[in-house]
Amino acid sequence: MNQSHSIFQTTIVRAQDGLVFCEYTTEGAHIQPEISGQLKKFIKNDSLFKQNQDFRLVEFGNYTIGYLVQDDVVFIALVSSTYDVKLCRQYVKDIQQGFTEELKNTFGTTGVNYYSKLSTIETPYSFIKFDRYIKRKCKEFSDQRSQANIDRIKNDMTDIHEIMTQVFSKVMDRTKNLNELNENAAGLKDFSKIYVNKTKNLAWQMWLKKNAVYFILIILLCLFILFKII
C-alpha cells in the first residue's frame, strides 16, 4: 500500500443494487486487485444498506472503509488504516452534502423526490461529473497535518468510541450467513407449500375412497330413474 495517500477511493452507489453513480480514485493511488475485488463485493452487498445509517467504519487490513447511507444512497471512502477517524467522517459527510446539492442542481428543489429519481436510473456513472467535486475535497482532506484539517479534528466533538466499527471479514461472513438463512427460510416455505398441497390431495383421495360406494349407488339410482322415465 502506498503510504503517501490517505484517501484512496471514493464511491457513491445506490443502496438497493450497488449501481455506481460516481467513483473517484485518487491520482497516483494504487489499490491491489484483491482489495479492489473485495471492495466491490462489499458495495454489492445490499443487505448492509437497507436503511439510513450514520457514519460507520469497517476495518479492512491496512485500509479502513468509512461509509454512511442516506436516502438509498451509500457514500463510501477507502482510506488508510492510519487515517484519522474524525477526518474520515467529515470527509464522507462533505461528499454526501455535496451530492445532495448536485441532485438539487440536476432535478430542481420544488416538490422533488430524489429517491424516486435515483431509483429509475439504469446507467452506471450517471453522475461522473461529480468526481470534480470529490477530487477537490480529496485534496482538502488528504493531508492530515494541514492546519485546516487539524482544526477540523479539534472542532469535531464526536466521540469516536460512539462510531460503530466492524471488521470486514466478520461483516461479510455475517451477511453470508444471513443470506443463507433467508434462502433456507425461503426453501422451507416452498417445502411447506408442497407439503400442504400433498396433504390436501391425499385427504381428497381418502375422502373419495371412503365415499366411493355412495357415489356408485347415487349413479346407479340416477340411471334407474332415467330408464324408468324413458
Buried (B, 14 or more C-beta within 10 A) or exposed (E): BEEEBBBBBBBBBBBBEBBBBBBBBBEEBEBEEEBEEBBEEBBEBBEBBEEEBEBBBBBBBEBBBBBBBBEBBBBBBBBBEEBBBBBBBBBBBBBBEBBBEBBEEBBEEEEEEBEEEBEEEEEBBBBEEBBEBBBEBBEBBBEBEEEEBBEBEEEBEEEEEEBEEBEBEEBBEEBEEEEEEEEEEEEEEEEEEEEEEEEEEEEEEEEEEEEEEEEEEEEEEEEEEEEEEE
